[in-house]
Amino acid sequence: MNWKVVVSLMVLVMVFPSTLLAFEVGNFHINGFVAQGYLDSSENNFLTEDSEEGSTQFREIGVTAQSQVTDKLRFGLQLLSRDLGDVGNDQIRLDWAYADYRFNDQIGVRLGKVKLPLGLYNEGRDTDMLRPMVFLPQSIYDETKRDLLVAYTGGGLYGNLSLGALGDLDYHGFYGTIAFPDDAILNDALTNNATFTLRSNVGPSLVPVAPGSTPQQKQGFVMNNLYAQNLEIDNDYIAGGSAVLNTSVEGLRFGLSYLRVQNDLDFKSAISIYPADYSDPALYLAGSDLSGTLTNESTWVGSVEYALGDLVLAAEYAETARKQTFADYTGQDATSQAYYLMASYTFMEKFTLSLLYDVFYSDKDDKDGKDFAATSLSRQDFFSWRKDFGIGLRYDVNANWTLKAEYHDVNGTALFMTVLNDPADLEEDWDYVAFKVSYNF
């Protein structure tokens, strides 16, 4: 879908809004949204590979259908067409689909592809009407991982428990699997990490079949041709849960989320990594079939939100202990740290002003990135953190239309920036603006 199609679609919606209206027959409902955004960054590309020039590869079209079959049983699903740089490319995908049976207020069961409870806002991240800014805070709700963490396929128990004078507690426990789309940026990031791990641990011991070459030429040949490819991720399971305490203080709630993810990796090295194969050029050039693991041993998020009239204050803190292995070599073994503070104030009923301070460290024990940078001359310390100050303005035109604009001043390039940019060209200090128009029906 090119920009002319995007403009035509948005004009159609604006001129003939009646063509996109919620549909309701009895207990069956259909609604959805159309959203188009624009990204423009300085120095570094963000989320798309062309945001430095300004990019319209930022859009979503979703249709949701829900049916309340009985007082206790309901079904729901969402189809989503999404484009964010090289991710999505406007393909229609099943975003989530579930059957929900609620025995009573205290306990219910959901089966299918169910929205993942993570933090306070992950389950509602697709609805622009529910959030003040274009993006949720990236340290915890990383947009490049949206397709991975939007839903799990499996089953969960949920409900609401009264706690008397303390308030009430919403809970959701789950077990299942998650899918990894082939165009997920994580695939590219893992491929890069696998290449780096092989070159660091295996490359120095390999000498290719190249009669007459000097040792330096042979080693250079190895390093240029030893890389990972055809990486596939197979999820074993995802499990966890969340609890949100709605306190007796009006507008105040606390949350705690936890999950664990185990994945197996399969990939291939372009040349063999086994020294015995170097006596036979055919075996050497055939490469090696390899495996690895990607484990989020624990991710937990602590949350607080306080709504006082037109002012909403929110803060969340998260840590993820993760480990990556490639061909039995450790590629990463660290605990990331993330947190943000956000304030939003609505004035004149239609305008909302937001301020955000958002921080992420890929290794909480190496916040200055010195250990990370020491592993290679091609790595900079600022690749390991991201500090984002953002200011945004939202305008609710009416019940259906929402306009948003925001500016972010960023220090650091963590969260997959080395995948979307040549690492040698990345700048530590950069900024970006984002605009988005959404129509909800």
C-alpha positions as CSV (number, residue, x, y, z in Angstrom):
1,M,0.0,0.0,0.0
2,N,1.7,3.2,-1.1
3,W,1.1,6.8,0.0
4,K,-1.5,7.5,-2.6
5,V,-3.6,4.5,-1.5
6,V,-3.2,5.7,2.1
7,V,-4.4,9.2,1.3
8,S,-7.3,7.9,-0.7
9,L,-8.4,5.6,2.2
10,M,-8.3,8.4,4.7
11,V,-10.2,10.8,2.4
12,L,-12.8,8.1,1.9
13,V,-13.2,7.8,5.6
14,M,-13.4,11.5,6.2
15,V,-15.9,12.2,3.4
16,F,-18.0,9.2,3.8
17,P,-17.8,8.2,7.5
18,S,-21.1,6.4,7.3
19,T,-19.3,3.6,5.2
20,L,-17.4,2.7,8.4
21,L,-19.8,2.4,11.3
22,A,-20.2,0.0,14.1
23,F,-22.6,-2.9,13.4
24,E,-24.8,-4.4,16.0
25,V,-27.5,-7.1,15.7
26,G,-28.8,-8.3,19.0
27,N,-25.7,-9.5,21.0
28,F,-23.4,-9.5,18.0
29,H,-21.2,-6.4,17.6
30,I,-18.7,-5.4,14.9
31,N,-16.4,-2.3,15.4
32,G,-12.9,-1.4,14.4
33,F,-10.4,1.4,13.6
34,V,-8.4,2.9,10.8
35,A,-5.2,4.7,11.7
36,Q,-2.5,6.4,9.7
37,G,0.7,7.8,11.1
38,Y,3.8,9.7,10.1
39,L,7.3,9.3,11.5
40,D,10.3,11.7,11.0
41,S,13.5,11.2,12.9
42,S,16.9,12.9,13.0
43,E,20.3,11.1,12.8
44,N,18.9,7.6,13.3
45,N,16.0,5.6,11.7
46,F,13.3,4.6,14.2
47,L,10.9,1.7,13.7
48,T,11.3,2.0,9.9
49,E,14.4,2.0,7.7
50,D,13.5,5.4,6.2
51,S,12.2,7.5,9.1
52,E,15.1,9.9,8.6
53,E,13.5,11.0,5.3
54,G,10.0,10.9,6.9
55,S,7.9,7.7,6.6
56,T,4.2,7.0,6.2
57,Q,4.8,3.3,6.7
58,F,2.9,3.5,9.9
59,R,-0.7,2.4,9.7
60,E,-3.3,0.0,11.1
61,I,-6.7,-1.2,10.1
62,G,-8.5,-3.5,12.5
63,V,-12.0,-5.1,12.6
64,T,-13.3,-6.6,15.8
65,A,-16.3,-8.9,16.2
66,Q,-17.8,-9.9,19.5
67,S,-20.9,-11.9,20.5
68,Q,-22.4,-12.3,23.9
69,V,-24.0,-15.7,23.4
70,T,-25.4,-16.1,26.9
71,D,-24.9,-14.2,30.2
72,K,-21.8,-16.3,30.8
73,L,-20.4,-17.1,27.3
74,R,-19.0,-14.7,24.8
75,F,-16.7,-14.9,21.7
76,G,-14.4,-12.3,20.2
77,L,-11.8,-11.9,17.5
78,Q,-9.9,-9.2,15.8
79,L,-8.4,-9.1,12.3
80,L,-5.6,-6.6,11.8
81,S,-3.8,-5.2,8.8
82,R,-0.6,-3.4,9.9
83,D,2.4,-1.8,8.3
84,L,5.4,-0.5,10.3
85,G,8.4,-0.4,8.0
86,D,9.2,-3.9,6.9
87,V,6.8,-5.4,9.5
88,G,3.3,-6.4,8.5
89,N,3.3,-5.0,5.0
90,D,-0.5,-4.7,5.2
91,Q,-1.1,-8.4,5.4
92,I,-4.4,-9.3,7.2
93,R,-3.7,-11.4,10.2
94,L,-5.7,-12.9,13.1
95,D,-4.7,-10.7,15.9
96,W,-6.6,-12.4,18.7
97,A,-9.6,-14.7,19.0
98,Y,-11.1,-16.3,22.1
99,A,-14.0,-18.0,23.8
100,D,-14.8,-16.6,27.3
101,Y,-16.9,-18.4,29.9
102,R,-17.4,-16.6,33.1
103,F,-18.8,-18.8,35.9
104,N,-19.3,-15.8,38.2
105,D,-17.4,-12.6,39.1
106,Q,-14.7,-14.5,40.9
107,I,-13.7,-16.9,38.1
108,G,-13.8,-17.2,34.4
109,V,-12.0,-19.1,31.6
110,R,-10.6,-17.8,28.3
111,L,-9.4,-20.1,25.5
112,G,-7.9,-19.3,22.2
113,K,-5.6,-16.5,21.1
114,V,-6.0,-14.3,24.2
115,K,-4.7,-10.8,24.9
116,L,-1.6,-10.9,27.0
117,P,-1.8,-9.2,30.4
118,L,1.4,-7.3,30.7
119,G,1.6,-4.1,32.7
120,L,-1.5,-1.9,32.8
121,Y,-1.9,-1.2,29.1
122,N,-0.8,-4.1,26.9
123,E,-4.4,-5.5,26.6
124,G,-5.6,-2.2,25.2
125,R,-2.6,-1.1,23.2
126,D,-4.5,-1.3,19.8
127,T,-7.0,1.3,20.8
128,D,-5.9,4.9,20.3
129,M,-8.8,6.2,22.3
130,L,-7.4,4.5,25.4
131,R,-3.9,6.1,25.5
132,P,-2.9,9.7,25.4
133,M,0.2,9.5,23.2
134,V,1.0,7.9,19.8
135,F,3.1,5.2,21.4
136,L,3.0,3.6,24.8
137,P,6.3,4.0,26.7
138,Q,8.8,2.0,24.6
139,S,10.9,0.7,27.5
140,I,8.0,-1.7,28.5
141,Y,5.7,-1.7,25.5
142,D,8.4,-1.9,22.8
143,E,6.6,-1.4,19.4
144,T,9.0,-3.7,17.6
145,K,7.8,-6.6,19.8
146,R,4.1,-5.8,19.5
147,D,3.3,-8.8,17.3
148,L,5.1,-11.1,19.8
149,L,3.5,-9.9,23.0
150,V,0.0,-8.9,21.9
151,A,-1.6,-12.3,22.7
152,Y,-0.9,-15.9,23.7
153,T,-2.5,-19.0,22.3
154,G,-3.7,-21.2,25.1
155,G,-5.8,-20.9,28.2
156,G,-6.2,-18.6,31.1
157,L,-8.2,-18.1,34.3
158,Y,-9.4,-14.7,35.4
159,G,-11.7,-13.0,37.7
160,N,-12.4,-10.2,40.3
161,L,-12.0,-10.7,44.0
162,S,-13.5,-8.4,46.6
163,L,-10.9,-7.4,49.3
164,G,-13.3,-5.4,51.5
165,A,-11.9,-2.1,52.7
166,L,-8.8,-2.5,50.4
167,G,-10.9,-2.5,47.2
168,D,-11.0,-5.3,44.7
169,L,-8.5,-7.4,42.7
170,D,-8.5,-8.3,39.0
171,Y,-6.4,-11.3,38.2
172,H,-5.4,-13.3,35.1
173,G,-3.2,-16.4,35.0
174,F,-2.3,-18.1,31.7
175,Y,-0.3,-20.8,29.9
176,G,0.2,-21.2,26.2
177,T,2.5,-20.4,23.2
178,I,3.3,-17.3,21.1
179,A,4.0,-17.0,17.4
180,F,7.0,-15.4,15.9
181,P,6.2,-13.8,12.5
182,D,8.9,-14.2,9.9
183,D,9.1,-10.4,9.5
184,A,9.6,-9.7,13.2
185,I,12.6,-7.5,13.9
186,L,13.6,-9.9,16.7
187,N,14.6,-12.4,14.0
188,D,17.1,-10.0,12.5
189,A,18.4,-9.0,15.9
190,L,18.9,-12.7,16.9
191,T,20.6,-13.4,13.6
192,N,23.0,-10.5,14.2
193,N,23.7,-11.8,17.7
194,A,24.3,-15.3,16.5
195,T,26.8,-14.0,13.9
196,F,28.7,-12.0,16.5
197,T,28.7,-15.0,18.9
198,L,30.1,-17.3,16.3
199,R,32.8,-14.9,15.2
200,S,33.8,-14.2,18.7
201,N,33.9,-17.8,19.9
202,V,34.6,-19.9,16.9
203,G,36.2,-17.6,14.2
204,P,39.7,-17.4,15.7
205,S,40.1,-21.2,15.6
206,L,39.1,-21.7,12.0
207,V,41.5,-21.8,9.1
208,P,39.8,-22.2,5.7
209,V,41.1,-24.2,2.7
210,A,42.9,-21.6,0.7
211,P,46.4,-22.7,-0.5
212,G,48.9,-20.0,-0.8
213,S,47.0,-17.5,1.3
214,T,48.7,-15.7,4.3
215,P,47.3,-16.4,7.8
216,Q,45.9,-12.9,7.8
217,Q,44.1,-13.4,4.5
218,K,42.7,-16.7,5.7
219,Q,41.4,-15.2,8.9
220,G,39.9,-12.3,7.1
221,F,38.1,-14.7,4.8
222,V,36.6,-16.6,7.8
223,M,35.4,-13.4,9.5
224,N,33.8,-12.1,6.3
225,N,32.0,-15.4,5.5
226,L,31.1,-16.7,9.0
227,Y,27.6,-15.5,9.6
228,A,24.3,-16.9,10.7
229,Q,21.3,-17.2,8.4
230,N,17.8,-18.8,8.0
231,L,17.1,-18.4,11.8
232,E,13.8,-19.7,13.0
233,I,12.2,-19.4,16.5
234,D,10.1,-22.1,17.9
235,N,8.3,-21.2,21.1
236,D,8.0,-23.9,23.7
237,Y,5.7,-22.0,26.1
238,I,4.8,-18.7,27.7
239,A,3.3,-18.6,31.2
240,G,2.5,-16.0,33.7
241,G,-0.1,-13.8,35.2
242,S,-1.1,-10.4,36.4
243,A,-3.0,-8.8,39.3
244,V,-4.4,-5.3,39.5
245,L,-5.5,-3.9,42.8
246,N,-8.3,-1.3,42.4
247,T,-8.0,0.4,45.7
248,S,-10.7,2.0,47.7
249,V,-9.1,5.4,46.9
250,E,-11.0,6.5,43.8
251,G,-8.7,6.5,40.7
252,L,-5.8,4.7,42.4
253,R,-4.7,1.3,41.2
254,F,-1.6,-0.9,41.5
255,G,-0.5,-3.8,39.3
256,L,2.0,-6.6,39.2
257,S,2.7,-8.8,36.1
258,Y,4.9,-11.7,35.5
259,L,5.8,-14.0,32.6
260,R,8.4,-16.5,31.5
261,V,9.1,-17.5,27.9
262,Q,11.2,-20.4,26.6
263,N,12.2,-20.7,22.9
264,D,14.3,-22.9,20.8
265,L,16.4,-21.6,17.8
266,D,17.4,-23.3,14.6
267,F,19.8,-21.6,12.2
268,K,22.6,-22.2,9.8
269,S,26.2,-20.9,9.5
270,A,27.3,-19.9,6.0
271,I,30.5,-21.9,6.4
272,S,31.3,-24.8,8.7
273,I,32.2,-24.1,12.2
274,Y,33.9,-27.5,12.7
275,P,37.7,-27.5,12.2
276,A,37.6,-31.1,10.9
277,D,35.6,-29.9,7.9
278,Y,38.4,-27.6,6.7
279,S,40.3,-30.4,5.0
280,D,37.4,-30.8,2.5
281,P,36.3,-27.6,0.7
282,A,32.9,-29.2,0.0
283,L,32.2,-29.7,3.7
284,Y,33.6,-26.3,4.6
285,L,31.4,-24.5,2.2
286,A,28.3,-26.5,3.1
287,G,28.0,-24.7,6.4
288,S,26.6,-26.2,9.6
289,D,23.1,-26.7,10.9
290,L,23.0,-25.2,14.4
291,S,20.6,-24.6,17.3
292,G,20.3,-22.4,20.3
293,T,17.9,-21.1,22.9
294,L,16.2,-17.8,23.7
295,T,14.9,-17.7,27.3
296,N,13.2,-14.9,29.2
297,E,13.7,-16.5,32.6
298,S,11.5,-13.9,34.2
299,T,9.8,-10.6,33.2
300,W,8.0,-8.7,35.9
301,V,6.3,-5.3,35.8
302,G,5.2,-3.2,38.7
303,S,2.6,-0.6,38.0
304,V,0.8,2.3,39.6
305,E,-1.8,4.7,38.1
306,Y,-3.7,7.6,39.8
307,A,-6.5,9.4,38.0
308,L,-7.5,12.6,39.7
309,G,-10.1,14.5,37.7
310,D,-8.5,15.5,34.4
311,L,-5.0,14.5,35.6
312,V,-3.6,11.0,35.2
313,L,-0.3,10.0,36.6
314,A,1.3,6.6,35.7
315,A,4.6,4.9,36.4
316,E,5.8,1.3,35.7
317,Y,9.0,-0.5,36.5
318,A,10.2,-3.8,34.8
319,E,13.1,-6.2,34.8
320,T,13.7,-9.1,32.4
321,A,16.3,-11.8,33.0
322,R,17.1,-13.1,29.5
323,K,19.6,-15.6,28.1
324,Q,20.6,-16.4,24.5
325,T,22.8,-19.3,23.4
326,F,24.0,-20.1,19.9
327,A,25.7,-23.5,19.2
328,D,26.3,-23.9,23.0
329,Y,28.0,-20.5,23.2
330,T,26.4,-17.8,25.4
331,G,25.4,-14.8,23.3
332,Q,23.7,-12.8,26.1
333,D,23.1,-13.4,29.8
334,A,21.8,-10.2,31.5
335,T,18.9,-8.6,33.2
336,S,17.4,-5.5,31.5
337,Q,15.8,-2.7,33.5
338,A,13.0,-0.4,32.3
339,Y,10.9,2.3,33.9
340,Y,8.9,5.4,33.0
341,L,6.9,8.3,34.5
342,M,4.0,9.8,32.6
343,A,1.6,12.6,33.3
344,S,-1.4,13.5,31.2
345,Y,-3.8,16.4,31.6
346,T,-7.0,16.9,29.7
347,F,-8.2,20.5,29.2
348,M,-11.0,22.2,27.3
349,E,-12.5,18.6,27.2
350,K,-10.9,17.8,23.8
351,F,-7.2,18.4,24.4
352,T,-4.8,16.2,26.4
353,L,-1.2,17.2,27.1
354,S,1.3,14.5,28.1
355,L,4.8,14.4,29.4
356,L,6.9,11.3,29.5
357,Y,10.3,10.2,30.8
358,D,11.2,6.7,29.7
359,V,14.4,4.7,30.4
360,F,15.7,1.4,29.3
361,Y,19.0,-0.4,30.1
362,S,19.8,-3.7,28.3
363,D,21.9,-4.7,31.3
364,K,21.1,-3.2,34.7
365,D,24.6,-4.2,35.9
366,D,26.3,-2.4,33.0
367,K,24.3,0.9,32.7
368,D,27.3,2.8,31.3
369,G,27.7,0.2,28.5
370,K,31.5,-0.2,29.2
371,D,31.4,-4.0,29.4
372,F,29.2,-4.2,26.3
373,A,31.5,-1.9,24.3
374,A,34.6,-3.8,25.3
375,T,33.3,-7.0,23.6
376,S,34.0,-5.5,20.1
377,L,35.3,-2.5,18.3
378,S,32.1,-2.3,16.4
379,R,30.0,-1.8,19.5
380,Q,29.4,1.5,21.2
381,D,28.5,2.0,24.9
382,F,25.3,3.9,24.0
383,F,23.9,0.9,22.1
384,S,23.0,-0.5,25.5
385,W,20.6,2.2,26.8
386,R,17.8,4.5,25.8
387,K,16.6,7.6,27.6
388,D,13.5,9.3,26.1
389,F,11.9,12.6,27.1
390,G,8.6,13.0,25.2
391,I,5.8,15.6,25.0
392,G,2.6,15.0,23.2
393,L,-0.7,16.6,22.4
394,R,-4.0,14.7,21.6
395,Y,-7.1,16.3,20.1
396,D,-10.4,14.4,20.3
397,V,-12.3,15.8,17.3
398,N,-15.4,13.9,18.2
399,A,-16.4,10.4,19.5
400,N,-14.8,8.8,16.4
401,W,-11.8,10.9,15.4
402,T,-8.6,11.4,17.3
403,L,-5.5,13.4,16.2
404,K,-2.1,13.1,18.0
405,A,1.3,14.7,17.7
406,E,4.4,14.3,19.8
407,Y,8.1,15.1,20.0
408,H,10.8,12.9,21.6
409,D,14.3,13.8,22.5
410,V,16.3,10.6,22.9
411,N,19.8,9.6,24.2
412,G,21.0,6.1,23.4
413,T,20.1,3.5,20.8
414,A,19.0,0.4,22.6
415,L,15.9,-1.6,21.6
416,F,16.9,-2.9,18.1
417,M,18.2,0.3,16.7
418,T,21.3,-1.5,15.4
419,V,18.9,-3.6,13.2
420,L,17.3,-0.7,11.4
421,N,20.6,1.3,11.0
422,D,24.2,0.7,10.1
423,P,25.8,0.4,13.6
424,A,28.8,2.5,12.4
425,D,26.4,5.4,11.6
426,L,24.3,5.5,14.8
427,E,24.4,8.7,16.8
428,E,24.0,8.8,20.5
429,D,21.7,11.8,20.6
430,W,18.7,12.0,18.3
431,D,15.0,12.9,18.2
432,Y,11.8,12.1,16.3
433,V,8.3,13.4,15.8
434,A,5.2,11.3,15.3
435,F,1.8,12.2,14.0
436,K,-1.3,10.0,13.9
437,V,-4.9,10.3,12.9
438,S,-7.3,7.5,14.0
439,Y,-10.9,6.8,13.1
440,N,-12.7,4.4,15.5
441,F,-16.1,3.0,14.5
